[in-house]
Structures are given as structure tokens and as C-alpha cells.
Amino acid sequence: MKKEIIKNLEITDTAYGGAGVGRSESGQVIFVQKTVEGDIVEAEIFDDKKSFAFARLIKIVKPSHLRVKPLCSAADICGGCSFAHIDYEAQKNIKKHIVLNQFRKYKHNMPEIKIVESSSKEYRLRATARSRNGKIGFFEHGTNKLVMAEKCPVIKESLYKKMKEFAEINNLSGEIYAIENDEGLSLADIRAESIDYKHIGSFEGVCINNKKYGCSNIAFNTAYGAVQVTHKSFFQANRYLLNDFQEYASSLVSNSLDIVELYAGSGFFTCALMAKGRVEACEYEQVSANLGRQSGYNIKISDSGIFLSKIKKCDCIFLDPPRNGADKKVIEHIKRLHPYEIIYVSCNPITLARDIIRLEEKYKITDFTLYDMYPDTYHIESVVRLQRI
């Protein structure tokens, strides 16, 4: 079947997910990765959904004034950095626009959205790469085609070197996830399709298809205490913004309060909240909660909805849920408890807006800050304070 070619498509917007947005002559919305507002492009449709379609960039007929030359030579094909071709000031404006678009149905006035910026050079303290026959790289966008990469400009150089070394020494084919703290201690989680295992290389510990070698966890030292991570537990990725992010989010909480923290992980925010008042925290994932306990943070292992159902009253609820946002039961319990303030940390503006709009009868936003934890990508980290009306 012959695929349709769209010629002279003007890109007029950017969607959450990183694709530029244009309209064909028939009015169909077309999403094209690796484009930016102002580009005029030629693109090939590969997935037609009737009212909209996804297309692959063939060539840039006329470049936008917002387009820049990426620092990475593989940026045009690698699926990792969807905004690497966009001027950084424009990236920030696009992210603000994406957030505001999600809040278009919010009935209160929006405060000014602030944004905390970051360098993209070697900012990542954790990363995932693919390996084939001992050589590592990344998939092309939307494919399983591997782009080999001798280096990656956004990953901490010492970490990427360890990832390459491990893959080569052990002739790895599969996936390698790795994380490194400020002291240079590092762990890796390996999902091997094939491996000729010899040793852990320069990592302190590795986990290969759920079998552990060496150390099981390392610590990140913050201004408020140590936070432990394992080969698989979640942790923030931007080493430049890490401490500021923790400090700012916790600073939005009023002093001397009874604080309930949901989705606490291994205690990244818990340790800072403990300086503000009495904290009751919970985390569903057992490994993370136990790591927090090892650091001296009383994090209960519980579903957030069940945990909240047992709370009689509190002054502040602090939540940092996964991408799918807070469960409906959590929102209903927040309404029941009716705390003075809510601090909501989110990595997904779609579910963030959904949850806040569910609360808008009783709360309004008084502070909205974006942290650019993932420069050169479409990802957005938000810190929002809501206060009782």
C-alpha cells in the first residue's frame, strides 16, 4: 500500500509527546516528530487515524527560526531527545504552553508559571541504553532499530563510560539501566537477551535478570539526609536540579504542620518535610519504603487510598504520584480531609490538570513552578501548591 506524502506542511504547534503539529489541505491534523513551530516540511504518513495522522519527517523545506543545530550528531534519528533541535528559550515556552493548554478548563485564574532551567550537558545521573553484541546505543524514535552511540551528551560521562565498559566486557545484548551518585558510586540493572558474564566492571553492583552481584544499594546525600536507591528503584534524573527541586517543593509547605505524604518512594521529599512538621508517609512499593526506613524515615508500606482512609485530620497533603496521577479514591479522601494546603509534584501535566480540576471546588492554585528536569525532551516536572478557598 502506497503511503501518502504530505508536501509543504506548516508546523504550527507542539503536542505533549514532542511531535510538531500541522494540518493537511483537507484539515486533517498531522503529528510529526523532530519538527518545531515555523517549520515547513515534507512528511510521510505511517499511521492514519482518520481525524488525525502520524507522519515521518522526510525533509525540511524551510526551517523555523526556532530550529538550532543539535549538540548530538545522532539527534535527528535517536528517540531520546525530542527537543534537541529546538532553541532552549523556545523549549521553555513550549512546555509552558503545553501545561496551560491542559488547564484550559480550570475555572480559577492561573498564577504565573515559573520555570527553573537546566543545562543539558551531562545532566543525567541515570539512564537506560540498549546493547547488541557488546555495543550500546539507543532506539530510533518509534522503532526497534538501534543507533550505536560512542557517547551521549546528556548522560554523565563517567556513567556512560561504565555502561559501555560493562556491555563490552560481557558481550551484552539487551537493556542496561544505570545510576551514579555524586561520589561516583553506581549500580546497573541488566535485562539480558544474551550475555557472556565475566564481572561487574566499574559498577559497585549489578542485577542481571534479577540475579544480584556486588552491592545492592547506594546513597544520594541531600541537604536533609541520605536517600537510598537500588538497581531498580525510581530516582530523579537531573543532577544539577536535584537539591533545588527538593528544597523548593518542601519550602512550599507551611511550618509546624501535620503533614501527610503520599507516594513517598524511599524518602527524597520525606527527609525535607520532616524539618517542617510531623510527617506521616506511605509508599506502595515495598523495596522503596524499606530503603526509606533504613535511612530513618518512617514510611509505611501502603496503598495511598487505604492509607488516607485511616487519617482523621491533617494540615497539608504532599503527593508525588506516578505518571497516571492520583487515584480517584485519593482525591475523594483529600476532599474529605480538607487540609489547608496541598503540594502536588507531577511528571505528567495531563493527569496533574485532571486531578486539580477535580479539586477546584475547594482549592485554587497559588504557586506553579516547572522544573526542566529533562532539557531537550518534552518531559515536564511540575510543583504546584493549592490552598483552601
C-alpha positions in Angstrom: 0.0 0.0 0.0 1.4 3.4 -1.1 1.9 5.8 1.8 0.7 9.3 1.5 3.3 12.1 1.2 2.3 15.5 2.7 4.2 18.3 1.0 4.7 21.9 2.3 3.1 21.0 5.7 3.4 24.0 8.0 4.1 23.2 11.7 2.0 25.5 13.9 2.2 23.9 17.4 3.8 21.2 19.5 1.9 18.4 21.3 2.7 16.8 24.6 4.9 13.9 23.5 7.2 16.0 21.4 5.6 16.0 17.9 5.1 19.1 15.9 1.5 19.7 14.8 0.3 20.8 11.4 -2.8 20.4 9.2 -3.1 18.9 5.7 -5.0 20.7 3.0 -8.1 18.6 3.9 -7.8 19.8 7.5 -6.5 16.6 9.0 -4.2 17.1 12.0 -0.7 15.7 11.3 1.8 14.9 14.1 5.5 14.9 13.0 8.4 14.2 15.3 11.6 16.2 15.1 9.8 19.4 13.9 9.0 22.7 15.5 6.6 25.6 15.1 7.5 27.5 11.9 9.0 24.6 10.0 7.6 23.8 6.6 8.2 20.1 5.9 7.6 17.2 3.7 6.3 14.1 5.7 5.1 10.6 5.0 2.0 9.3 6.8 2.6 5.9 8.5 -0.4 5.7 10.8 -3.7 7.3 9.6 -6.4 7.6 12.3 -9.0 9.5 10.0 -9.3 12.7 12.0 -5.5 12.8 12.7 -2.4 11.0 11.5 1.2 10.4 12.5 3.8 11.1 9.9 7.6 10.6 9.5 9.7 13.6 8.6 11.2 13.3 5.1 12.8 16.7 4.7 12.7 20.3 5.9 11.6 22.5 3.1 12.0 25.7 5.1 13.4 25.7 8.6 11.9 27.5 11.5 13.7 30.4 13.2 13.4 28.3 16.4 15.5 25.5 15.0 19.1 25.0 16.1 21.8 22.6 15.3 21.7 19.8 18.0 24.8 19.1 20.1 24.4 15.4 19.4 25.2 14.1 15.9 22.5 11.4 16.3 19.8 13.7 17.5 17.9 13.6 14.2 17.3 9.9 14.4 17.7 8.9 18.1 14.5 8.6 20.0 15.9 10.1 23.2 15.9 13.9 22.9 12.8 15.0 21.0 13.5 18.7 21.5 17.3 18.8 20.8 16.7 20.7 17.5 14.8 23.5 19.3 16.3 26.7 20.8 16.3 26.4 24.6 14.2 29.5 25.2 11.6 28.1 22.8 11.7 24.8 24.6 10.7 26.5 27.8 7.9 28.4 26.2 6.6 25.3 24.5 6.5 23.5 27.9 4.6 26.4 29.5 2.2 26.4 26.6 1.6 22.6 26.9 0.8 23.0 30.6 -1.5 25.9 30.1 -3.4 24.0 27.3 -4.1 21.2 29.8 -5.5 23.7 32.3 -7.8 25.5 29.8 -10.9 24.1 31.6 -9.6 25.2 35.1 -12.1 27.7 36.4 -9.9 29.8 38.6 -7.2 32.3 37.4 -3.9 30.7 36.8 -0.9 32.2 38.6 2.2 33.0 36.6 4.0 29.8 35.7 7.7 30.0 36.6 10.3 27.7 35.1 13.6 26.6 36.6 16.0 25.8 33.7 18.9 23.3 33.4 21.9 22.7 31.3 21.5 19.7 29.0 25.2 18.8 29.1 25.7 15.5 31.0 22.8 16.3 33.3 21.5 12.7 33.6 22.7 10.8 36.6 20.7 7.7 35.5 19.9 6.4 32.0 18.8 3.4 30.0 20.5 2.2 26.9 20.3 -0.8 24.6 23.1 -3.1 23.7 23.8 -5.5 20.8 26.9 -7.8 20.8 28.6 -5.6 23.4 28.0 -2.2 21.7 25.5 0.2 23.2 23.2 2.9 21.8 19.5 3.9 21.6 16.5 3.1 19.5 15.3 5.3 16.7 12.1 7.0 17.6 9.2 4.6 17.4 11.3 1.7 16.2 13.5 -1.1 17.4 16.3 -0.1 15.2 19.4 0.5 17.3 21.5 3.7 16.8 25.0 2.9 18.1 26.4 5.8 20.3 30.0 6.1 21.3 29.0 8.9 23.7 25.8 10.6 24.8 26.0 14.4 25.5 23.1 14.3 28.1 24.4 11.4 30.2 27.1 11.9 32.9 30.3 11.0 31.1 31.6 8.7 33.8 28.3 6.8 34.0 28.1 6.2 30.2 31.7 5.0 30.2 30.8 2.4 32.8 27.7 1.3 30.8 29.8 0.9 27.6 32.6 -1.0 29.5 30.1 -3.4 31.1 28.4 -4.2 27.8 31.7 -4.8 26.0 33.3 -6.9 28.7 30.3 -9.1 29.0 29.3 -9.1 25.3 25.8 -8.0 26.3 22.7 -8.0 24.1 19.7 -6.5 25.9 19.0 -3.4 28.0 21.2 -1.7 30.6 19.9 0.8 33.1 22.4 2.5 35.4 22.6 5.2 38.1 25.5 7.0 39.6 25.7 9.3 42.7 27.9 12.3 43.3 30.7 10.2 44.9 30.9 8.1 41.7 29.2 5.0 43.2 27.0 3.3 40.7 24.6 0.4 40.1 23.2 -1.2 37.0 20.1 -3.3 36.2 20.6 -5.6 33.2 17.8 -7.3 31.2 20.0 -9.6 29.1 18.8 -11.4 26.0 22.3 -12.9 25.8 25.4 -12.3 27.9 28.8 -13.9 28.4 29.1 -12.7 32.0 32.6 -12.2 33.4 32.4 -9.4 36.0 30.6 -6.3 37.1 33.1 -3.9 35.5 33.3 -0.5 37.3 29.9 -0.7 38.9 29.5 -1.3 42.7 26.7 -3.7 42.0 24.7 -5.1 39.1 21.5 -7.1 38.8 21.3 -9.4 35.8 17.9 -10.8 35.0 17.1 -10.5 38.8 20.3 -12.1 40.0 22.4 -9.7 42.1 26.2 -9.3 42.1 28.1 -6.9 44.4 26.3 -4.1 46.3 22.5 -3.8 46.4 22.1 -0.1 47.1 23.9 3.3 47.1 23.0 6.6 48.8 22.4 10.1 47.4 23.3 12.6 50.1 20.9 15.6 50.2 20.8 18.7 52.4 18.2 16.9 54.6 19.6 13.4 54.7 20.6 10.4 52.7 18.3 8.7 50.2 19.0 5.1 49.3 18.4 3.6 45.8 18.7 0.1 44.4 19.3 -1.2 40.9 15.6 -0.7 40.1 14.1 1.9 42.4 13.0 5.2 41.0 15.1 8.4 41.5 15.1 11.8 39.9 17.5 12.1 36.9 18.8 15.7 36.8 21.9 16.0 38.9 22.0 19.8 38.6 18.5 20.5 39.9 18.2 17.7 42.4 18.8 19.7 45.6 17.0 22.8 44.4 14.0 20.7 43.5 13.8 19.1 46.9 14.3 22.4 48.7 11.7 24.3 46.7 9.0 21.7 46.8 9.3 21.3 50.6 9.6 25.1 51.1 6.0 25.5 49.9 4.8 23.7 53.0 3.9 25.9 55.9 5.8 25.4 59.2 4.7 23.4 62.2 2.0 21.3 60.4 0.7 17.8 60.5 1.8 16.6 57.0 0.7 13.5 55.1 3.0 12.4 52.3 1.7 10.1 49.6 3.9 8.1 47.1 6.9 8.8 49.2 9.4 6.5 47.4 12.5 6.0 49.5 12.3 9.4 51.2 13.6 12.0 48.8 11.0 14.6 50.0 10.2 12.9 53.3 13.6 13.9 54.9 13.0 17.6 53.9 9.3 17.5 55.1 10.5 16.3 58.5 12.1 19.7 59.0 8.6 21.4 58.5 6.5 19.4 60.9 5.2 15.9 61.9 5.1 13.6 58.8 3.1 10.5 58.2 4.3 9.0 54.9 3.4 6.0 52.8 4.7 4.2 49.7 3.1 1.2 47.9 6.3 -0.3 46.6 7.9 -2.3 49.4 11.5 -2.1 48.3 11.5 1.7 48.2 9.7 2.0 51.5 12.2 -0.3 53.2 15.1 1.8 51.8 13.5 4.8 53.4 13.2 3.1 56.7 16.9 2.2 56.5 17.6 5.9 56.3 15.4 6.6 59.4 12.3 7.8 57.7 9.0 6.2 58.9 7.5 5.3 55.6 4.6 2.9 55.8 4.0 0.3 53.1 0.5 1.0 51.9 -1.7 1.9 49.0 -2.3 5.7 49.2 -6.1 5.4 49.2 -6.1 2.9 52.0 -3.5 5.0 54.0 -5.6 8.2 53.6 -8.8 6.4 54.7 -7.2 5.9 58.1 -6.2 9.6 58.5 -8.6 11.7 60.6 -7.2 15.1 60.0 -4.1 16.9 58.7 -2.9 20.4 57.7 -1.0 19.5 54.5 -1.0 16.7 51.9 2.1 16.3 49.9 1.9 14.0 46.9 4.3 12.9 44.1 2.3 10.2 42.2 3.5 8.3 39.1 2.5 9.3 35.6 -1.0 8.1 35.9 -1.7 10.6 38.7 -3.7 10.2 41.9 -6.3 7.5 42.2 -9.9 8.7 42.4 -10.1 7.4 46.0 -7.2 9.5 46.9 -8.9 12.7 45.5 -12.1 11.8 47.4 -10.1 11.4 50.7 -8.3 14.7 50.1 -11.7 16.4 49.8 -12.9 14.7 53.0 -9.8 15.7 55.0 -9.9 19.2 53.5 -6.4 20.2 54.5 -5.2 23.8 54.5 -2.8 23.1 51.6 -1.8 20.6 49.0 1.6 20.3 47.4 1.4 18.3 44.2 4.6 17.2 42.4 3.9 15.8 38.9 5.7 14.4 35.9 2.6 14.4 33.7 0.6 17.7 33.0 -2.4 15.8 31.7 -3.1 13.9 34.9 -2.0 16.9 37.0 -4.7 19.0 35.4 -7.2 16.3 35.7 -6.6 15.9 39.4 -6.5 19.6 40.2 -9.7 20.3 38.3 -11.3 17.6 40.5 -10.3 19.6 43.5 -11.2 23.1 42.1 -14.4 23.5 44.1 -12.4 23.6 47.3 -8.9 24.6 46.2 -7.1 27.0 44.0 -3.6 27.1 42.7 -1.4 29.7 44.5 2.0 28.6 43.1 3.0 26.9 39.9 6.6 26.1 39.0 8.1 23.9 36.3 11.4 22.2 36.8 13.1 21.5 33.5 14.4 18.1 34.8 14.7 16.8 31.2 16.0 19.5 28.9 15.9 18.7 25.2 12.9 16.5 25.8 9.1 17.1 26.0 9.0 15.8 29.7 7.7 18.3 32.2 8.1 18.2 36.0 5.6 20.5 37.9 5.5 21.6 41.5 2.1 23.1 42.4 0.7 24.5 45.7 -3.0 24.5 46.2 -4.6 26.3 49.1 -8.1 26.0 50.5 -10.6 28.5 49.2 
